[in-house]
């Protein structure tokens, strides 16, 4: 049972776990495992593909705190997104940008709906920087200042959009769209068949962008505490 502290929210009194079936015994074991690592509460993930699980948890005192729409783009069938409207570089070309990206990450992770208490420490350089494919890690710059970044993740033959961050004073200027278009073009050039993305449902601007780019909704992920 993979019960663990929540990345970025390790200071919160919750451990996280995926739950795919209604099972009181597993739930009790999860609470015991969480207590074993000093966490009295649980943050459980499930999906709308198993709607009985969310209902089961609500009956036991859990409340929804976040919800993500999982969508997929068929890359070959998608329209060419065109050149990004904003000049971009990649981390493969500019590995020196790590500290500036870290500074933005510390702000942007906590700006996510339902993740306001997130604290990003220097372990980010491993899981949020070096562990990501540098050639598909796009960065928007204004002179020497980082305005935004976004990367793709690979799991075997499957590719997905990872975290996308934009500086607070640069939001609404099309930076997120430029990064996502560059990622789609990257996927087209390399014959990647599909890209998946998970977007918090309160991020209506990103949901609208995904729809315009041709992403098809698949299901929702539900997070309850």
C-alpha positions in Angstrom: 0.0 0.0 0.0 1.7 3.2 -1.2 0.6 5.6 1.5 3.0 8.6 1.6 3.2 12.3 2.5 1.8 14.7 -0.2 4.7 16.2 -2.2 4.9 19.9 -1.4 2.4 19.4 1.5 4.5 17.2 3.7 3.8 19.6 6.6 0.0 19.0 6.3 -1.6 16.2 8.5 -2.5 14.1 5.5 -1.0 11.1 3.6 -2.1 10.4 0.0 -3.3 7.2 -1.7 -5.2 6.1 -4.8 -8.4 4.2 -4.1 -10.0 2.4 -7.0 -12.6 0.2 -5.2 -15.1 0.4 -2.4 -13.4 -1.5 0.5 -13.7 -0.7 4.2 -10.8 -3.0 5.1 -8.4 -1.2 2.7 -9.6 2.2 4.0 -8.8 1.1 7.6 -5.4 -0.2 6.5 -4.7 3.1 4.8 -5.6 5.1 8.0 -3.2 2.8 10.0 -0.4 3.2 7.5 -0.9 7.0 7.5 -0.8 7.0 11.3 2.5 5.0 11.0 4.1 7.9 9.2 2.6 10.5 11.6 -0.4 11.5 9.5 -3.8 11.4 11.2 -5.7 12.2 7.9 -5.9 10.8 4.4 -6.1 12.6 1.0 -7.5 10.0 -1.4 -7.5 10.1 -5.2 -10.2 8.3 -7.3 -11.8 8.9 -10.6 -15.2 9.3 -12.2 -14.6 5.9 -13.9 -15.4 4.4 -10.4 -18.0 6.8 -9.1 -19.1 4.5 -6.3 -15.7 5.1 -4.6 -16.3 8.9 -4.2 -19.8 8.2 -2.8 -18.4 5.6 -0.4 -15.8 8.1 0.9 -18.3 10.9 1.3 -20.5 8.6 3.4 -17.5 8.2 5.7 -16.8 11.9 6.2 -14.5 12.7 3.3 -15.0 16.0 1.4 -13.8 16.9 -2.1 -11.0 19.4 -2.2 -9.8 19.2 -5.9 -11.0 17.8 -9.2 -9.0 17.4 -12.4 -10.3 16.9 -16.0 -8.1 14.4 -17.8 -8.0 15.1 -21.6 -6.1 13.6 -24.5 -4.9 15.0 -27.8 -4.5 12.6 -30.8 -1.3 14.3 -32.0 -1.3 13.1 -35.6 -4.9 14.1 -36.2 -4.5 17.5 -34.5 -4.1 20.7 -36.5 -0.6 22.1 -36.7 -0.5 24.5 -33.7 1.7 26.9 -35.6 4.8 28.7 -34.3 4.5 29.8 -30.7 3.7 33.5 -30.5 6.3 34.0 -27.8 10.0 33.0 -28.3 10.9 29.9 -26.3 14.1 28.1 -25.3 14.5 24.6 -23.8 16.3 23.5 -20.7 18.5 21.3 -23.0 19.8 24.6 -24.5 19.7 26.6 -21.2 20.4 24.3 -18.3 21.6 27.4 -16.4 18.0 28.5 -15.9 17.4 26.0 -13.1 17.6 28.5 -10.2 15.2 30.9 -12.0 12.7 28.1 -12.7 12.9 27.1 -9.1 12.0 30.6 -8.0 8.9 30.5 -10.2 8.0 27.0 -9.1 7.9 28.1 -5.5 5.2 30.6 -6.4 3.2 28.8 -9.0 2.7 25.5 -7.2 1.1 27.3 -4.3 -1.1 29.3 -6.7 -2.9 26.1 -7.8 -6.6 25.9 -6.6 -6.7 23.8 -3.4 -2.9 23.8 -3.1 -2.3 27.1 -1.4 -0.3 25.7 1.4 2.3 24.0 -0.9 5.9 24.5 0.0 8.5 23.7 -2.6 12.0 23.1 -1.3 15.3 22.4 -3.1 14.4 18.7 -3.7 12.5 20.3 -6.7 15.8 20.4 -8.5 15.7 16.6 -8.7 12.0 15.8 -9.3 11.0 19.0 -11.0 14.1 19.8 -13.1 16.7 17.1 -13.7 14.2 14.3 -13.8 12.3 15.9 -16.7 13.2 15.4 -20.4 15.2 18.6 -21.0 14.6 18.8 -24.8 10.8 19.0 -24.2 11.1 21.4 -21.2 10.1 24.8 -22.7 10.8 28.2 -21.1 9.5 31.6 -22.0 12.0 34.4 -21.4 11.8 38.2 -21.4 15.4 39.2 -21.6 16.9 37.2 -18.8 13.7 36.8 -16.8 11.7 33.6 -16.8 8.0 34.3 -17.5 6.9 30.7 -17.7 7.8 27.0 -18.2 6.2 23.7 -19.0 7.6 20.2 -19.7 6.4 16.9 -21.0 6.7 13.6 -19.1 7.3 10.2 -20.6 6.2 6.9 -19.1 7.2 4.1 -21.5 5.4 4.9 -24.7 2.9 7.3 -23.0 3.5 11.1 -22.9 1.7 13.7 -20.8 1.9 17.4 -20.0 3.6 18.0 -16.7 3.3 21.1 -14.6 3.0 24.5 -16.4 3.9 27.7 -14.5 3.5 31.3 -15.5 4.7 34.3 -13.5 1.8 36.1 -11.8 2.3 39.4 -13.7 2.6 37.6 -17.0 -0.6 35.6 -16.9 -3.2 36.3 -19.6 -0.6 37.1 -22.2 -0.7 33.8 -24.0 2.5 32.3 -22.5 0.8 29.1 -21.4 -0.6 28.7 -24.9 2.8 29.3 -26.5 4.4 26.6 -24.3 1.6 24.1 -25.0 1.8 24.7 -28.8 5.5 24.1 -28.7 4.9 20.9 -26.8 2.4 19.8 -29.5 4.8 20.6 -32.3 7.5 18.7 -30.4 5.2 15.7 -30.2 4.3 15.9 -33.9 7.9 16.1 -35.0 8.7 12.9 -33.1 5.7 10.8 -33.9 4.3 10.8 -30.4 0.8 9.4 -30.8 -1.0 11.1 -28.0 -0.6 13.7 -25.2 -2.6 13.6 -22.0 -3.1 16.5 -19.6 -4.9 16.8 -16.2 -6.3 20.3 -15.5 -7.9 21.4 -12.2 -11.5 22.3 -13.1 -11.3 25.8 -11.7 -8.6 26.7 -14.2 -11.2 27.6 -16.8 -8.7 29.5 -19.1 -6.5 26.4 -19.5 -9.6 24.2 -20.0 -10.7 26.5 -22.8 -7.2 26.4 -24.4 -7.2 22.6 -24.3 -10.6 22.5 -26.1 -9.4 24.9 -28.8 -6.3 22.8 -29.4 -8.4 19.7 -29.8 -8.0 17.9 -26.5 -10.8 15.4 -25.8 -12.2 15.0 -22.3 -11.8 11.4 -21.0 -12.7 11.4 -17.2 -12.1 13.3 -14.0 -9.8 12.7 -11.1 -11.3 13.5 -7.7 -9.3 14.3 -4.6 -11.0 13.9 -1.2 -9.9 14.5 2.4 
